[in-house]
Amino acid sequence: MAEYKDRLKADLTAAMKARDDVRTRTLRMVLTAISTEEVAGESVRELTDEEVVGLITREAKKRREAAEAFDEGGRAEQAVAERAEGEVLAEYLPEPLSDDELRDLVAAAIAETGAEGPKAMGQVMKTVTPRAAGRADGKRISTEVRRQLTG
């Protein structure tokens, strides 16, 4: 069984015992999403730790976007709840790349692919995205790639 999945289950048990409603709700949601992903497709399979991190990253992004939407809609209480869930999810994600690390990663990918100009952005993104998996979101990566290719 994946190490992340074991950790999530153990943390869920601890959260339930501590009566931590936000953590309990969030971890249940993640474990449900993992189970759904495992049975999706043609055959049942077990997710790897990398796939679990990817799933948690997607869920964290959903929480950020929902919080922004609730703020814009004047529903501050729901925005606070979404941010609280996002904070719980952030504990299970790898340390985000610093701006310097991302800049170096993109520069290395550009050098490796020999990309020049904005038309080569897809080629560089294809190289950088797996290397930054779970540590930087696609928008942040694409902004840096575009900056370096047009720079």
Secondary structure, 3 states (H helix, E strand, C coil): CCHHHHHHHHHHHHHHHCCCHHHHHHHHHHHHHHHHHHHCCCCCCCCCHHHHHHHHHHHHHHHHHHHHHHHHCCCHHHHHHHHHHHHHHHCCCCCCCCHHHHHHHHHHHHHHHCCCCHHHHHHHHHHHHHHCCCCCCHHHHHHHHHHHHHC
